[in-house]
Amino acid sequence: MRSLAWGAAVVLPMLLSSAIAAGQTLKLGYVDSQVIIQQFPEAVEAQKRIQASLQSWQDQIDTMAKTYQNRLADYDKKKAMLNDQAKLGEEQKLLAEQQTIVDFRNKKLGQGGELQQLQEKIMSPVKEKILKAIEAVAKEEKMSFVFDKGADVPVLLYGERSFDITFKVLDRLKRGK
């Protein structure tokens, strides 16, 4: 994220100044992606599907945690009457149950987990449609760049290819200048 902030702060002025020096006119635009996602019916439906899966998994985690808490409370009540070997056995069962809950949570909600995979699967086609619509409107309106003001850091959603200086920058870096 930090590099995007740097990119917006440094690259945009560079592009503007180079375009002005070359006598080109720039037309900039922006969208609020949060508004689009909240009001585009396909995005709303996709969000509902994701939320339903999330709620189901969260309910399962809550049920597992409640069961664990009940077993822990039962163990606390009877542990004074157990010998050391029985205590150790019960504690190992409780630890295993706790680990099962952690593993389930990570599998469903952790980084790279099923929630993230589901979001990617469901939202990718929606995002693709949104980006195609942004590009179409940008071309119709003869815009050079379109940014997303709904993101934490301004993100370039569309850029006219003639302003792409990626390989010029790489060439300069490789030459050591």
Buried (B, 14 or more C-beta within 10 A) or exposed (E): EEEBEEBBEEBBEEBBEEBEEEEBEBEEBBBEBEEBBEEBEBBEEBBEBBEEBBEEBBEBBEEBBEEBEEBBEEBEEEEEEBEEEEBEEBBEEBEEBBEEBEEBBEEBBBEEBBBEEBBEEBBEEBBEEBBEEBBEBBEEEEBBBBBBEBBEBBBBBBBBEEBEBEEEEEEEEEEEE
